[in-house]
Amino acid sequence: MNDLIKSTLKWTVRISIITFFLAALFTVLSSIFVERLHWSYGAIIVLVIILIGVIFDTIGIAATAACEKPFHAMATKRVNGSKVAIRIIRNADQFANFCNDVIGDIAGIISGAASAAVIIQVLLTIDSNSTIFDNTIKIGVTSLVAALTVGGKSIGKTIAIQYSQEIIFMVSKILNIVEMKLNIKFFDNTKKKKPKRGNRIDPTKDDKQSRNC
């Protein structure tokens, strides 16, 4: 078993455990807040959860689309966050996995559960005896949450691709502050980003052109 497979398996086990506990924690917290607040505030919480999912999905895609080269130039000038940005891009698979699959998917699941709690509160408030009306509310709210999630991520993907460098630089500056304050390091700097098969970098061509940077 080569080092890449071992590293992938270790990351998979680690991130699965983290996802389990994060999902449990966020589900409990969101349920407590939504169930104890008026349905209008619960709806705001659902929107915030959707927004969090969209933002992290955007960040994850930006990591896979960003180019490493400009940040090397920043690193030579000792620009804060530039070295963190390089580590993010070199570990784009793990970073995107955390942002898109862990936070993004958890946000999607929790927003669905929270919206169900909001629906129950709305129906209890209205106290309608009409089954058709109740089903209309359920279908309408569920469809709206799905539409906002998919639509938001669609816009986020476009922004992530167009402004990948700016997004990663902004995120790297935030992570750089966290690293300095907590004295931790998020990613290993030794892992190199490998080009996909069939899309290898041609050393005879300009690096920016061959990597579309």
Helices and strands as residue ranges (DSSP letters): H 3-36, H 39-65, H 69-76, H 82-90, H 92-96, I 97-104, H 105-126, H 131-162, H 164-182, H 207-210
